[in-house]
């Protein structure tokens, strides 16, 4: 990949702060934020470009997601270094 290929990925990743993902520290150490209490798994779409996409799953404590692949996703078949 060239620096030009990587630049939009770096820009998207720079936006990934705890605050942007809704993961701000809660004010009281013994009370969980409502999003954690709900037990819900959330998906946050970060970026979609022709050559990549970025998304984040936010899981509450104790939640898990099975290991899986995405066979229908296209891979970059562009020729070159």
mmCIF file of the N, C-alpha and C atoms, coordinates in Angstrom:
data_MODEL
# 
_entry.id   MODEL 
# 
loop_
_atom_site.group_PDB 
_atom_site.id 
_atom_site.type_symbol 
_atom_site.label_atom_id 
_atom_site.label_alt_id 
_atom_site.label_comp_id 
_atom_site.label_asym_id 
_atom_site.label_entity_id 
_atom_site.label_seq_id 
_atom_site.pdbx_PDB_ins_code 
_atom_site.Cartn_x 
_atom_site.Cartn_y 
_atom_site.Cartn_z 
_atom_site.occupancy 
_atom_site.B_iso_or_equiv 
_atom_site.pdbx_formal_charge 
_atom_site.auth_seq_id 
_atom_site.auth_comp_id 
_atom_site.auth_asym_id 
_atom_site.auth_atom_id 
_atom_site.pdbx_PDB_model_num 
ATOM 1   N N  . UNK A 1 1  ? 0.836   -1.182  0.000  1.00 0.00 ? 1  UNK A N  1 
ATOM 2   C CA . UNK A 1 1  ? 0.000   0.000   0.000  1.00 0.00 ? 1  UNK A CA 1 
ATOM 3   C C  . UNK A 1 1  ? 0.877   1.239   0.000  1.00 0.00 ? 1  UNK A C  1 
ATOM 4   N N  . UNK A 1 2  ? 0.396   2.247   -0.662 1.00 0.00 ? 2  UNK A N  1 
ATOM 5   C CA . UNK A 1 2  ? 1.130   3.511   -0.712 1.00 0.00 ? 2  UNK A CA 1 
ATOM 6   C C  . UNK A 1 2  ? 0.680   4.409   0.438  1.00 0.00 ? 2  UNK A C  1 
ATOM 7   N N  . UNK A 1 3  ? 1.457   5.452   0.740  1.00 0.00 ? 3  UNK A N  1 
ATOM 8   C CA . UNK A 1 3  ? 1.006   6.413   1.763  1.00 0.00 ? 3  UNK A CA 1 
ATOM 9   C C  . UNK A 1 3  ? -0.364  7.022   1.421  1.00 0.00 ? 3  UNK A C  1 
ATOM 10  N N  . UNK A 1 4  ? -0.632  7.196   0.141  1.00 0.00 ? 4  UNK A N  1 
ATOM 11  C CA . UNK A 1 4  ? -1.933  7.742   -0.272 1.00 0.00 ? 4  UNK A CA 1 
ATOM 12  C C  . UNK A 1 4  ? -3.061  6.763   0.044  1.00 0.00 ? 4  UNK A C  1 
ATOM 13  N N  . UNK A 1 5  ? -2.777  5.451   -0.052 1.00 0.00 ? 5  UNK A N  1 
ATOM 14  C CA . UNK A 1 5  ? -3.765  4.435   0.292  1.00 0.00 ? 5  UNK A CA 1 
ATOM 15  C C  . UNK A 1 5  ? -4.047  4.422   1.795  1.00 0.00 ? 5  UNK A C  1 
ATOM 16  N N  . UNK A 1 6  ? -3.002  4.648   2.557  1.00 0.00 ? 6  UNK A N  1 
ATOM 17  C CA . UNK A 1 6  ? -3.099  4.538   4.008  1.00 0.00 ? 6  UNK A CA 1 
ATOM 18  C C  . UNK A 1 6  ? -3.697  5.793   4.650  1.00 0.00 ? 6  UNK A C  1 
ATOM 19  N N  . UNK A 1 7  ? -3.549  6.936   4.047  1.00 0.00 ? 7  UNK A N  1 
ATOM 20  C CA . UNK A 1 7  ? -3.986  8.201   4.646  1.00 0.00 ? 7  UNK A CA 1 
ATOM 21  C C  . UNK A 1 7  ? -5.467  8.198   5.067  1.00 0.00 ? 7  UNK A C  1 
ATOM 22  N N  . UNK A 1 8  ? -6.415  7.762   4.223  1.00 0.00 ? 8  UNK A N  1 
ATOM 23  C CA . UNK A 1 8  ? -7.805  7.784   4.693  1.00 0.00 ? 8  UNK A CA 1 
ATOM 24  C C  . UNK A 1 8  ? -8.071  6.818   5.849  1.00 0.00 ? 8  UNK A C  1 
ATOM 25  N N  . UNK A 1 9  ? -7.315  5.724   5.907  1.00 0.00 ? 9  UNK A N  1 
ATOM 26  C CA . UNK A 1 9  ? -7.460  4.795   7.023  1.00 0.00 ? 9  UNK A CA 1 
ATOM 27  C C  . UNK A 1 9  ? -6.960  5.446   8.304  1.00 0.00 ? 9  UNK A C  1 
ATOM 28  N N  . UNK A 1 10 ? -5.816  6.112   8.224  1.00 0.00 ? 10 UNK A N  1 
ATOM 29  C CA . UNK A 1 10 ? -5.273  6.816   9.392  1.00 0.00 ? 10 UNK A CA 1 
ATOM 30  C C  . UNK A 1 10 ? -6.235  7.889   9.880  1.00 0.00 ? 10 UNK A C  1 
ATOM 31  N N  . UNK A 1 11 ? -6.852  8.617   8.954  1.00 0.00 ? 11 UNK A N  1 
ATOM 32  C CA . UNK A 1 11 ? -7.795  9.672   9.334  1.00 0.00 ? 11 UNK A CA 1 
ATOM 33  C C  . UNK A 1 11 ? -9.011  9.079   10.044 1.00 0.00 ? 11 UNK A C  1 
ATOM 34  N N  . UNK A 1 12 ? -9.534  7.980   9.528  1.00 0.00 ? 12 UNK A N  1 
ATOM 35  C CA . UNK A 1 12 ? -10.686 7.336   10.162 1.00 0.00 ? 12 UNK A CA 1 
ATOM 36  C C  . UNK A 1 12 ? -10.314 6.798   11.540 1.00 0.00 ? 12 UNK A C  1 
ATOM 37  N N  . UNK A 1 13 ? -9.142  6.196   11.653 1.00 0.00 ? 13 UNK A N  1 
ATOM 38  C CA . UNK A 1 13 ? -8.708  5.642   12.935 1.00 0.00 ? 13 UNK A CA 1 
ATOM 39  C C  . UNK A 1 13 ? -8.452  6.734   13.970 1.00 0.00 ? 13 UNK A C  1 
ATOM 40  N N  . UNK A 1 14 ? -8.036  7.912   13.521 1.00 0.00 ? 14 UNK A N  1 
ATOM 41  C CA . UNK A 1 14 ? -7.787  9.024   14.448 1.00 0.00 ? 14 UNK A CA 1 
ATOM 42  C C  . UNK A 1 14 ? -9.077  9.479   15.122 1.00 0.00 ? 14 UNK A C  1 
ATOM 43  N N  . UNK A 1 15 ? -10.215 9.204   14.496 1.00 0.00 ? 15 UNK A N  1 
ATOM 44  C CA . UNK A 1 15 ? -11.504 9.580   15.078 1.00 0.00 ? 15 UNK A CA 1 
ATOM 45  C C  . UNK A 1 15 ? -11.937 8.617   16.183 1.00 0.00 ? 15 UNK A C  1 
ATOM 46  N N  . UNK A 1 16 ? -11.267 7.491   16.318 1.00 0.00 ? 16 UNK A N  1 
ATOM 47  C CA . UNK A 1 16 ? -11.681 6.475   17.281 1.00 0.00 ? 16 UNK A CA 1 
ATOM 48  C C  . UNK A 1 16 ? -11.150 6.792   18.676 1.00 0.00 ? 16 UNK A C  1 
ATOM 49  N N  . UNK A 1 17 ? -11.867 7.621   19.364 1.00 0.00 ? 17 UNK A N  1 
ATOM 50  C CA . UNK A 1 17 ? -11.554 7.937   20.749 1.00 0.00 ? 17 UNK A CA 1 
ATOM 51  C C  . UNK A 1 17 ? -12.583 7.252   21.640 1.00 0.00 ? 17 UNK A C  1 
ATOM 52  N N  . UNK A 1 18 ? -12.277 7.045   22.903 1.00 0.00 ? 18 UNK A N  1 
ATOM 53  C CA . UNK A 1 18 ? -13.289 6.466   23.797 1.00 0.00 ? 18 UNK A CA 1 
ATOM 54  C C  . UNK A 1 18 ? -14.592 7.278   23.800 1.00 0.00 ? 18 UNK A C  1 
ATOM 55  N N  . UNK A 1 19 ? -14.471 8.595   23.760 1.00 0.00 ? 19 UNK A N  1 
ATOM 56  C CA . UNK A 1 19 ? -15.654 9.447   23.765 1.00 0.00 ? 19 UNK A CA 1 
ATOM 57  C C  . UNK A 1 19 ? -16.489 9.245   22.497 1.00 0.00 ? 19 UNK A C  1 
ATOM 58  N N  . UNK A 1 20 ? -15.841 9.124   21.342 1.00 0.00 ? 20 UNK A N  1 
ATOM 59  C CA . UNK A 1 20 ? -16.554 8.936   20.079 1.00 0.00 ? 20 UNK A CA 1 
ATOM 60  C C  . UNK A 1 20 ? -17.287 7.601   20.051 1.00 0.00 ? 20 UNK A C  1 
ATOM 61  N N  . UNK A 1 21 ? -16.794 6.628   20.799 1.00 0.00 ? 21 UNK A N  1 
ATOM 62  C CA . UNK A 1 21 ? -17.408 5.305   20.848 1.00 0.00 ? 21 UNK A CA 1 
ATOM 63  C C  . UNK A 1 21 ? -18.397 5.162   22.003 1.00 0.00 ? 21 UNK A C  1 
ATOM 64  N N  . UNK A 1 22 ? -18.642 6.261   22.722 1.00 0.00 ? 22 UNK A N  1 
ATOM 65  C CA . UNK A 1 22 ? -19.576 6.202   23.843 1.00 0.00 ? 22 UNK A CA 1 
ATOM 66  C C  . UNK A 1 22 ? -19.009 5.511   25.052 1.00 0.00 ? 22 UNK A C  1 
ATOM 67  N N  . UNK A 1 23 ? -17.691 5.514   25.205 1.00 0.00 ? 23 UNK A N  1 
ATOM 68  C CA . UNK A 1 23 ? -17.034 4.814   26.301 1.00 0.00 ? 23 UNK A CA 1 
ATOM 69  C C  . UNK A 1 23 ? -16.382 5.800   27.267 1.00 0.00 ? 23 UNK A C  1 
ATOM 70  N N  . UNK A 1 24 ? -17.110 6.796   27.664 1.00 0.00 ? 24 UNK A N  1 
ATOM 71  C CA . UNK A 1 24 ? -16.564 7.774   28.598 1.00 0.00 ? 24 UNK A CA 1 
ATOM 72  C C  . UNK A 1 24 ? -16.620 7.199   30.012 1.00 0.00 ? 24 UNK A C  1 
ATOM 73  N N  . UNK A 1 25 ? -15.655 7.563   30.840 1.00 0.00 ? 25 UNK A N  1 
ATOM 74  C CA . UNK A 1 25 ? -15.676 7.062   32.226 1.00 0.00 ? 25 UNK A CA 1 
ATOM 75  C C  . UNK A 1 25 ? -16.949 7.519   32.938 1.00 0.00 ? 25 UNK A C  1 
ATOM 76  N N  . UNK A 1 26 ? -17.511 6.642   33.709 1.00 0.00 ? 26 UNK A N  1 
ATOM 77  C CA . UNK A 1 26 ? -18.730 6.977   34.444 1.00 0.00 ? 26 UNK A CA 1 
ATOM 78  C C  . UNK A 1 26 ? -18.359 7.645   35.765 1.00 0.00 ? 26 UNK A C  1 
ATOM 79  N N  . UNK A 1 27 ? -19.201 8.536   36.237 1.00 0.00 ? 27 UNK A N  1 
ATOM 80  C CA . UNK A 1 27 ? -18.881 9.366   37.397 1.00 0.00 ? 27 UNK A CA 1 
ATOM 81  C C  . UNK A 1 27 ? -18.767 8.580   38.701 1.00 0.00 ? 27 UNK A C  1 
ATOM 82  N N  . UNK A 1 28 ? -19.515 7.502   38.850 1.00 0.00 ? 28 UNK A N  1 
ATOM 83  C CA . UNK A 1 28 ? -19.520 6.769   40.114 1.00 0.00 ? 28 UNK A CA 1 
ATOM 84  C C  . UNK A 1 28 ? -18.961 5.362   39.906 1.00 0.00 ? 28 UNK A C  1 
ATOM 85  N N  . UNK A 1 29 ? -17.992 4.941   40.690 1.00 0.00 ? 29 UNK A N  1 
ATOM 86  C CA . UNK A 1 29 ? -17.343 3.645   40.444 1.00 0.00 ? 29 UNK A CA 1 
ATOM 87  C C  . UNK A 1 29 ? -18.235 2.426   40.663 1.00 0.00 ? 29 UNK A C  1 
ATOM 88  N N  . UNK A 1 30 ? -19.369 2.566   41.368 1.00 0.00 ? 30 UNK A N  1 
ATOM 89  C CA . UNK A 1 30 ? -20.222 1.409   41.651 1.00 0.00 ? 30 UNK A CA 1 
ATOM 90  C C  . UNK A 1 30 ? -21.494 1.361   40.807 1.00 0.00 ? 30 UNK A C  1 
ATOM 91  N N  . UNK A 1 31 ? -21.658 2.315   39.906 1.00 0.00 ? 31 UNK A N  1 
ATOM 92  C CA . UNK A 1 31 ? -22.840 2.350   39.052 1.00 0.00 ? 31 UNK A CA 1 
ATOM 93  C C  . UNK A 1 31 ? -22.381 2.265   37.603 1.00 0.00 ? 31 UNK A C  1 
ATOM 94  N N  . UNK A 1 32 ? -22.926 1.297   36.854 1.00 0.00 ? 32 UNK A N  1 
ATOM 95  C CA . UNK A 1 32 ? -22.564 1.130   35.449 1.00 0.00 ? 32 UNK A CA 1 
ATOM 96  C C  . UNK A 1 32 ? -23.373 2.079   34.573 1.00 0.00 ? 32 UNK A C  1 
ATOM 97  N N  . UNK A 1 33 ? -22.781 2.552   33.479 1.00 0.00 ? 33 UNK A N  1 
ATOM 98  C CA . UNK A 1 33 ? -23.532 3.376   32.545 1.00 0.00 ? 33 UNK A CA 1 
ATOM 99  C C  . UNK A 1 33 ? -24.723 2.610   31.982 1.00 0.00 ? 33 UNK A C  1 
ATOM 100 N N  . UNK A 1 34 ? -25.810 3.304   31.606 1.00 0.00 ? 34 UNK A N  1 
ATOM 101 C CA . UNK A 1 34 ? -26.997 2.619   31.089 1.00 0.00 ? 34 UNK A CA 1 
ATOM 102 C C  . UNK A 1 34 ? -26.716 1.698   29.907 1.00 0.00 ? 34 UNK A C  1 
ATOM 103 N N  . UNK A 1 35 ? -25.787 2.068   29.009 1.00 0.00 ? 35 UNK A N  1 
ATOM 104 C CA . UNK A 1 35 ? -25.522 1.224   27.841 1.00 0.00 ? 35 UNK A CA 1 
ATOM 105 C C  . UNK A 1 35 ? -24.962 -0.137  28.250 1.00 0.00 ? 35 UNK A C  1 
ATOM 106 N N  . UNK A 1 36 ? -24.235 -0.183  29.348 1.00 0.00 ? 36 UNK A N  1 
ATOM 107 C CA . UNK A 1 36 ? -23.706 -1.459  29.825 1.00 0.00 ? 36 UNK A CA 1 
ATOM 108 C C  . UNK A 1 36 ? -24.809 -2.252  30.524 1.00 0.00 ? 36 UNK A C  1 
ATOM 109 N N  . UNK A 1 37 ? -25.666 -1.562  31.268 1.00 0.00 ? 37 UNK A N  1 
ATOM 110 C CA . UNK A 1 37 ? -26.740 -2.257  31.976 1.00 0.00 ? 37 UNK A CA 1 
ATOM 111 C C  . UNK A 1 37 ? -27.724 -2.908  31.013 1.00 0.00 ? 37 UNK A C  1 
ATOM 112 N N  . UNK A 1 38 ? -27.891 -2.324  29.833 1.00 0.00 ? 38 UNK A N  1 
ATOM 113 C CA . UNK A 1 38 ? -28.869 -2.872  28.895 1.00 0.00 ? 38 UNK A CA 1 
ATOM 114 C C  . UNK A 1 38 ? -28.430 -4.223  28.343 1.00 0.00 ? 38 UNK A C  1 
ATOM 115 N N  . UNK A 1 39 ? -27.124 -4.507  28.388 1.00 0.00 ? 39 UNK A N  1 
ATOM 116 C CA . UNK A 1 39 ? -26.626 -5.764  27.857 1.00 0.00 ? 39 UNK A CA 1 
ATOM 117 C C  . UNK A 1 39 ? -26.643 -5.811  26.344 1.00 0.00 ? 39 UNK A C  1 
ATOM 118 N N  . UNK A 1 40 ? -26.831 -4.694  25.722 1.00 0.00 ? 40 UNK A N  1 
ATOM 119 C CA . UNK A 1 40 ? -26.956 -4.689  24.267 1.00 0.00 ? 40 UNK A CA 1 
ATOM 120 C C  . UNK A 1 40 ? -25.592 -4.572  23.584 1.00 0.00 ? 40 UNK A C  1 
ATOM 121 N N  . UNK A 1 41 ? -25.446 -5.282  22.483 1.00 0.00 ? 41 UNK A N  1 
ATOM 122 C CA . UNK A 1 41 ? -24.251 -5.180  21.659 1.00 0.00 ? 41 UNK A CA 1 
ATOM 123 C C  . UNK A 1 41 ? -24.536 -4.129  20.592 1.00 0.00 ? 41 UNK A C  1 
ATOM 124 N N  . UNK A 1 42 ? -23.647 -3.169  20.471 1.00 0.00 ? 42 UNK A N  1 
ATOM 125 C CA . UNK A 1 42 ? -23.849 -2.089  19.501 1.00 0.00 ? 42 UNK A CA 1 
ATOM 126 C C  . UNK A 1 42 ? -22.788 -2.159  18.413 1.00 0.00 ? 42 UNK A C  1 
ATOM 127 N N  . UNK A 1 43 ? -23.175 -1.762  17.202 1.00 0.00 ? 43 UNK A N  1 
ATOM 128 C CA . UNK A 1 43 ? -22.232 -1.651  16.088 1.00 0.00 ? 43 UNK A CA 1 
ATOM 129 C C  . UNK A 1 43 ? -22.164 -0.194  15.694 1.00 0.00 ? 43 UNK A C  1 
ATOM 130 N N  . UNK A 1 44 ? -20.960 0.338   15.623 1.00 0.00 ? 44 UNK A N  1 
ATOM 131 C CA . UNK A 1 44 ? -20.756 1.722   15.219 1.00 0.00 ? 44 UNK A CA 1 
ATOM 132 C C  . UNK A 1 44 ? -20.012 1.740   13.895 1.00 0.00 ? 44 UNK A C  1 
ATOM 133 N N  . UNK A 1 45 ? -20.661 2.268   12.880 1.00 0.00 ? 45 UNK A N  1 
ATOM 134 C CA . UNK A 1 45 ? -20.034 2.383   11.566 1.00 0.00 ? 45 UNK A CA 1 
ATOM 135 C C  . UNK A 1 45 ? -19.118 3.598   11.589 1.00 0.00 ? 45 UNK A C  1 
ATOM 136 N N  . UNK A 1 46 ? -17.860 3.393   11.251 1.00 0.00 ? 46 UNK A N  1 
ATOM 137 C CA . UNK A 1 46 ? -16.874 4.468   11.322 1.00 0.00 ? 46 UNK A CA 1 
ATOM 138 C C  . UNK A 1 46 ? -16.580 5.043   9.942  1.00 0.00 ? 46 UNK A C  1 
ATOM 139 N N  . UNK A 1 47 ? -16.285 4.200   8.972  1.00 0.00 ? 47 UNK A N  1 
ATOM 140 C CA . UNK A 1 47 ? -15.915 4.692   7.639  1.00 0.00 ? 47 UNK A CA 1 
ATOM 141 C C  . UNK A 1 47 ? -16.212 3.634   6.589  1.00 0.00 ? 47 UNK A C  1 
ATOM 142 N N  . UNK A 1 48 ? -16.528 4.095   5.392  1.00 0.00 ? 48 UNK A N  1 
ATOM 143 C CA . UNK A 1 48 ? -16.747 3.217   4.246  1.00 0.00 ? 48 UNK A CA 1 
ATOM 144 C C  . UNK A 1 48 ? -16.114 3.874   3.025  1.00 0.00 ? 48 UNK A C  1 
ATOM 145 N N  . UNK A 1 49 ? -15.136 3.217   2.479  1.00 0.00 ? 49 UNK A N  1 
ATOM 146 C CA . UNK A 1 49 ? -14.464 3.695   1.273  1.00 0.00 ? 49 UNK A CA 1 
ATOM 147 C C  . UNK A 1 49 ? -14.465 2.573   0.243  1.00 0.00 ? 49 UNK A C  1 
ATOM 148 N N  . UNK A 1 50 ? -13.966 2.857   -0.932 1.00 0.00 ? 50 UNK A N  1 
ATOM 149 C CA . UNK A 1 50 ? -13.934 1.840   -1.988 1.00 0.00 ? 50 UNK A CA 1 
ATOM 150 C C  . UNK A 1 50 ? -13.034 0.661   -1.621 1.00 0.00 ? 50 UNK A C  1 
ATOM 151 N N  . UNK A 1 51 ? -11.967 0.915   -0.869 1.00 0.00 ? 51 UNK A N  1 
ATOM 152 C CA . UNK A 1 51 ? -10.999 -0.137  -0.576 1.00 0.00 ? 51 UNK A CA 1 
ATOM 153 C C  . UNK A 1 51 ? -11.025 -0.647  0.859  1.00 0.00 ? 51 UNK A C  1 
ATOM 154 N N  . UNK A 1 52 ? -11.812 -0.021  1.743  1.00 0.00 ? 52 UNK A N  1 
ATOM 155 C CA . UNK A 1 52 ? -11.865 -0.491  3.122  1.00 0.00 ? 52 UNK A CA 1 
ATOM 156 C C  . UNK A 1 52 ? -13.146 -0.006  3.799  1.00 0.00 ? 52 UNK A C  1 
ATOM 157 N N  . UNK A 1 53 ? -13.491 -0.678  4.872  1.00 0.00 ? 53 UNK A N  1 
ATOM 158 C CA . UNK A 1 53 ? -14.550 -0.202  5.758  1.00 0.00 ? 53 UNK A CA 1 
ATOM 159 C C  . UNK A 1 53 ? -14.097 -0.450  7.191  1.00 0.00 ? 53 UNK A C  1 
ATOM 160 N N  . UNK A 1 54 ? -14.559 0.405   8.092  1.00 0.00 ? 54 UNK A N  1 
ATOM 161 C CA . UNK A 1 54 ? -14.205 0.282   9.503  1.00 0.00 ? 54 UNK A CA 1 
ATOM 162 C C  . UNK A 1 54 ? -15.482 0.348   10.315 1.00 0.00 ? 54 UNK A C  1 
ATOM 163 N N  . UNK A 1 55 ? -15.632 -0.600  11.206 1.00 0.00 ? 55 UNK A N  1 
ATOM 164 C CA . UNK A 1 55 ? -16.749 -0.610  12.139 1.00 0.00 ? 55 UNK A CA 1 
ATOM 165 C C  . UNK A 1 55 ? -16.272 -1.156  13.463 1.00 0.00 ? 55 UNK A C  1 
ATOM 166 N N  . UNK A 1 56 ? -16.975 -0.797  14.516 1.00 0.00 ? 56 UNK A N  1 
ATOM 167 C CA . UNK A 1 56 ? -16.591 -1.229  15.855 1.00 0.00 ? 56 UNK A CA 1 
ATOM 168 C C  . UNK A 1 56 ? -17.812 -1.844  16.531 1.00 0.00 ? 56 UNK A C  1 
ATOM 169 N N  . UNK A 1 57 ? -17.637 -3.019  17.097 1.00 0.00 ? 57 UNK A N  1 
ATOM 170 C CA . UNK A 1 57 ? -18.666 -3.612  17.934 1.00 0.00 ? 57 UNK A CA 1 
ATOM 171 C C  . UNK A 1 57 ? -18.338 -3.259  19.376 1.00 0.00 ? 57 UNK A C  1 
ATOM 172 N N  . UNK A 1 58 ? -19.335 -2.769  20.100 1.00 0.00 ? 58 UNK A N  1 
ATOM 173 C CA . UNK A 1 58 ? -19.180 -2.448  21.516 1.00 0.00 ? 58 UNK A CA 1 
ATOM 174 C C  . UNK A 1 58 ? -19.987 -3.480  22.290 1.00 0.00 ? 58 UNK A C  1 
ATOM 175 N N  . UNK A 1 59 ? -19.282 -4.288  23.062 1.00 0.00 ? 59 UNK A N  1 
ATOM 176 C CA . UNK A 1 59 ? -19.911 -5.372  23.814 1.00 0.00 ? 59 UNK A CA 1 
ATOM 177 C C  . UNK A 1 59 ? -19.883 -5.057  25.301 1.00 0.00 ? 59 UNK A C  1 
ATOM 178 N N  . UNK A 1 60 ? -20.978 -5.326  26.002 1.00 0.00 ? 60 UNK A N  1 
ATOM 179 C CA . UNK A 1 60 ? -20.966 -5.128  27.448 1.00 0.00 ? 60 UNK A CA 1 
ATOM 180 C C  . UNK A 1 60 ? -20.105 -6.195  28.120 1.00 0.00 ? 60 UNK A C  1 
ATOM 181 N N  . UNK A 1 61 ? -19.724 -5.975  29.360 1.00 0.00 ? 61 UNK A N  1 
ATOM 182 C CA . UNK A 1 61 ? -18.918 -6.977  30.064 1.00 0.00 ? 61 UNK A CA 1 
ATOM 183 C C  . UNK A 1 61 ? -19.591 -8.340  30.049 1.00 0.00 ? 61 UNK A C  1 
ATOM 184 N N  . UNK A 1 62 ? -18.811 -9.369  29.770 1.00 0.00 ? 62 UNK A N  1 
ATOM 185 C CA . UNK A 1 62 ? -19.316 -10.731 29.756 1.00 0.00 ? 62 UNK A CA 1 
ATOM 186 C C  . UNK A 1 62 ? -19.902 -11.177 28.431 1.00 0.00 ? 62 UNK A C  1 
ATOM 187 N N  . UNK A 1 63 ? -20.120 -10.245 27.498 1.00 0.00 ? 63 UNK A N  1 
ATOM 188 C CA . UNK A 1 63 ? -20.680 -10.609 26.195 1.00 0.00 ? 63 UNK A CA 1 
ATOM 189 C C  . UNK A 1 63 ? -19.576 -11.166 25.313 1.00 0.00 ? 63 UNK A C  1 
ATOM 190 N N  . UNK A 1 64 ? -19.959 -11.953 24.337 1.00 0.00 ? 64 UNK A N  1 
ATOM 191 C CA . UNK A 1 64 ? -18.981 -12.477 23.394 1.00 0.00 ? 64 UNK A CA 1 
ATOM 192 C C  . UNK A 1 64 ? -19.605 -12.551 22.011 1.00 0.00 ? 64 UNK A C  1 
ATOM 193 N N  . UNK A 1 65 ? -18.756 -12.628 21.032 1.00 0.00 ? 65 UNK A N  1 
ATOM 194 C CA . UNK A 1 65 ? -19.174 -12.734 19.639 1.00 0.00 ? 65 UNK A CA 1 
ATOM 195 C C  . UNK A 1 65 ? -18.412 -13.918 19.056 1.00 0.00 ? 65 UNK A C  1 
ATOM 196 N N  . UNK A 1 66 ? -19.104 -14.822 18.378 1.00 0.00 ? 66 UNK A N  1 
ATOM 197 C CA . UNK A 1 66 ? -18.391 -15.983 17.839 1.00 0.00 ? 66 UNK A CA 1 
ATOM 198 C C  . UNK A 1 66 ? -17.392 -15.584 16.753 1.00 0.00 ? 66 UNK A C  1 
ATOM 199 N N  . UNK A 1 67 ? -16.294 -16.311 16.722 1.00 0.00 ? 67 UNK A N  1 
ATOM 200 C CA . UNK A 1 67 ? -15.304 -16.114 15.673 1.00 0.00 ? 67 UNK A CA 1 
ATOM 201 C C  . UNK A 1 67 ? -15.956 -16.453 14.339 1.00 0.00 ? 67 UNK A C  1 
ATOM 202 N N  . UNK A 1 68 ? -15.789 -15.583 13.364 1.00 0.00 ? 68 UNK A N  1 
ATOM 203 C CA . UNK A 1 68 ? -16.440 -15.791 12.067 1.00 0.00 ? 68 UNK A CA 1 
ATOM 204 C C  . UNK A 1 68 ? -15.655 -15.074 10.978 1.00 0.00 ? 68 UNK A C  1 
ATOM 205 N N  . UNK A 1 69 ? -15.985 -15.366 9.726  1.00 0.00 ? 69 UNK A N  1 
ATOM 206 C CA . UNK A 1 69 ? -15.359 -14.660 8.615  1.00 0.00 ? 69 UNK A CA 1 
ATOM 207 C C  . UNK A 1 69 ? -16.460 -14.019 7.773  1.00 0.00 ? 69 UNK A C  1 
ATOM 208 N N  . UNK A 1 70 ? -16.052 -13.347 6.735  1.00 0.00 ? 70 UNK A N  1 
ATOM 209 C CA . UNK A 1 70 ? -16.972 -12.654 5.843  1.00 0.00 ? 70 UNK A CA 1 
ATOM 210 C C  . UNK A 1 70 ? -16.653 -13.069 4.405  1.00 0.00 ? 70 UNK A C  1 
ATOM 211 N N  . UNK A 1 71 ? -17.097 -14.265 4.006  1.00 0.00 ? 71 UNK A N  1 
ATOM 212 C CA . UNK A 1 71 ? -16.705 -14.786 2.695  1.00 0.00 ? 71 UNK A CA 1 
ATOM 213 C C  . UNK A 1 71 ? -17.240 -13.971 1.515  1.00 0.00 ? 71 UNK A C  1 
ATOM 214 N N  . UNK A 1 72 ? -18.301 -13.204 1.724  1.00 0.00 ? 72 UNK A N  1 
ATOM 215 C CA . UNK A 1 72 ? -18.869 -12.434 0.619  1.00 0.00 ? 72 UNK A CA 1 
ATOM 216 C C  . UNK A 1 72 ? -18.238 -11.061 0.448  1.00 0.00 ? 72 UNK A C  1 
ATOM 217 N N  . UNK A 1 73 ? -17.329 -10.692 1.327  1.00 0.00 ? 73 UNK A N  1 
ATOM 218 C CA . UNK A 1 73 ? -16.678 -9.390  1.195  1.00 0.00 ? 73 UNK A CA 1 
ATOM 219 C C  . UNK A 1 73 ? -15.629 -9.451  0.084  1.00 0.00 ? 73 UNK A C  1 
ATOM 220 N N  . UNK A 1 74 ? -15.565 -8.394  -0.669 1.00 0.00 ? 74 UNK A N  1 
ATOM 221 C CA . UNK A 1 74 ? -14.579 -8.326  -1.751 1.00 0.00 ? 74 UNK A CA 1 
ATOM 222 C C  . UNK A 1 74 ? -13.210 -8.014  -1.178 1.00 0.00 ? 74 UNK A C  1 
ATOM 223 N N  . UNK A 1 75 ? -12.196 -8.568  -1.772 1.00 0.00 ? 75 UNK A N  1 
ATOM 224 C CA . UNK A 1 75 ? -10.837 -8.255  -1.404 1.00 0.00 ? 75 UNK A CA 1 
ATOM 225 C C  . UNK A 1 75 ? -10.244 -7.340  -2.454 1.00 0.00 ? 75 UNK A C  1 
ATOM 226 N N  . UNK A 1 76 ? -9.220  -6.623  -2.071 1.00 0.00 ? 76 UNK A N  1 
ATOM 227 C CA . UNK A 1 76 ? -8.556  -5.708  -2.990 1.00 0.00 ? 76 UNK A CA 1 
ATOM 228 C C  . UNK A 1 76 ? -7.700  -6.541  -3.955 1.00 0.00 ? 76 UNK A C  1 
ATOM 229 N N  . UNK A 1 77 ? -8.084  -6.587  -5.209 1.00 0.00 ? 77 UNK A N  1 
ATOM 230 C CA . UNK A 1 77 ? -7.345  -7.390  -6.196 1.00 0.00 ? 77 UNK A CA 1 
ATOM 231 C C  . UNK A 1 77 ? -6.520  -6.517  -7.113 1.00 0.00 ? 77 UNK A C  1 
ATOM 232 N N  . UNK A 1 78 ? -6.332  -5.271  -6.711 1.00 0.00 ? 78 UNK A N  1 
ATOM 233 C CA . UNK A 1 78 ? -5.564  -4.350  -7.528 1.00 0.00 ? 78 UNK A CA 1 
ATOM 234 C C  . UNK A 1 78 ? -4.127  -4.827  -7.671 1.00 0.00 ? 78 UNK A C  1 
ATOM 235 N N  . UNK A 1 79 ? -3.621  -4.788  -8.884 1.00 0.00 ? 79 UNK A N  1 
ATOM 236 C CA . UNK A 1 79 ? -2.239  -5.191  -9.128 1.00 0.00 ? 79 UNK A CA 1 
ATOM 237 C C  . UNK A 1 79 ? -1.288  -4.095  -8.673 1.00 0.00 ? 79 UNK A C  1 
ATOM 238 N N  . UNK A 1 80 ? -0.120  -4.499  -8.285 1.00 0.00 ? 80 UNK A N  1 
ATOM 239 C CA . UNK A 1 80 ? 0.900   -3.514  -7.914 1.00 0.00 ? 80 UNK A CA 1 
ATOM 240 C C  . UNK A 1 80 ? 1.529   -3.853  -6.584 1.00 0.00 ? 80 UNK A C  1 
ATOM 241 N N  . UNK A 1 81 ? 2.539   -3.079  -6.194 1.00 0.00 ? 81 UNK A N  1 
ATOM 242 C CA . UNK A 1 81 ? 3.244   -3.359  -4.919 1.00 0.00 ? 81 UNK A CA 1 
ATOM 243 C C  . UNK A 1 81 ? 2.409   -3.042  -3.723 1.00 0.00 ? 81 UNK A C  1 
# 
